[in-house]
């Protein structure tokens, strides 16, 4: 077996994640498959690349050597791809997103403000993957979220702009839940529930939920991680789970969306783009399209409309 770029990327993702499980999620493979791949890579390299430490897996001296070379090779490949992309003529703008509520209306708004421009859009489950693919030239623009104080590291050459500086996460529960008729609920009242974890696991969300629940006096039971939106809503409607949700999310049959007292968890929505592939004018138009898509969802929940209108300092900067 010869080492390929995908093997080098796997080694880097394991080192960055500090765990085979988290690395497998970001690479889109199963943990057993990644473990088997790592063993094959180690046979080629001539020894163990990682050992288990207190905080997860840590690179061995051989692992540090392989990592330094892998990062250099992947960095040069990223530059090659980004340079080729910048030299391309009339290429479609490639947009990568996590599953934000605004994504549903984003394309419609882009078609409106950038008529004639071709777009290619993909959804990812990992904010880290979005950032890396932006740096590699696989995306020209990314739309992503950050939870509480978490900041997503962006690649060199990327510019960014905050779309929504702050929004309070709400909780979605079954319409048959004893708390469903309340206007607001305390996080502590959900101590005995099974939680649907957020799809993205590297935007600060899981850590923010655990920290907020700890302040409320309990440890959440993180039982489900469902990427299919319908299945996600069906489990909640059946009373089998509750979940955090953006406040602008639409209604779903058999569920209700309620604000949490004190806004214990908040999110932020941002855009980032490769300045070598996206002009300042294009970036501004994309920002305006994203803002229009977000604002179109405010009336999904009247309480969020009232919250939003009382905080003009958080609104998108549309000049």
HUBEL-V278067 format. One line per field, one symbol per residue. ss: DSSP state (a for helix, b for strand, c for the rest). phi: phi as a letter, one per 40 degrees, with the letter a starting at -180 (. if undefined). A space follows every 50 residues. Layout:
ss=???
phi=???
This chain:
ss=ccccaaaaaaaaaaaaaccaaaaaaaacccaaaaaaaaaaaaaaaccccb bbbccbbbbcaaaaaaaaaaaaaaaaaaaaaaaaaaacccccbbbbbccc ccaaaaaaaaaaacccccbbbbbcccaaaaaaaaacccccbbbbbbbccc cccccccbbbbbbbbbbbcbbbbbcccccccccbbcaaaacccbbbcccc ccccaaaaaaaaaaacccccbbbbccccaaaaaaaaaccccbbbbccccc ccccbbbbbbcccccbbbbbbbbbcccccaaaaaaaaaaaaaaaaccaaa caaaaaaaaccaaaccccc
phi=.bcbdccccccccccccgaccccccccgbccccccccccccccccgiccb bcbcbhcbccdcccccccccccccccccccccccccccbfcccbbbbccc dcddbccdcccccbdgccbbbbbbcbcccdccccccgcbcbbbabbbfcc bccbccgcbaaccbcaaccbbbbccccdcccccabcdccbccccbccccc bbbgcdccccccccccgabccccbbbcccccdccccdcgcabacaccccc cbdgbbbbcccgfcbbbabbbbacccbbcccccccccccccccccccccc bdccdcdcccbccccdcbg
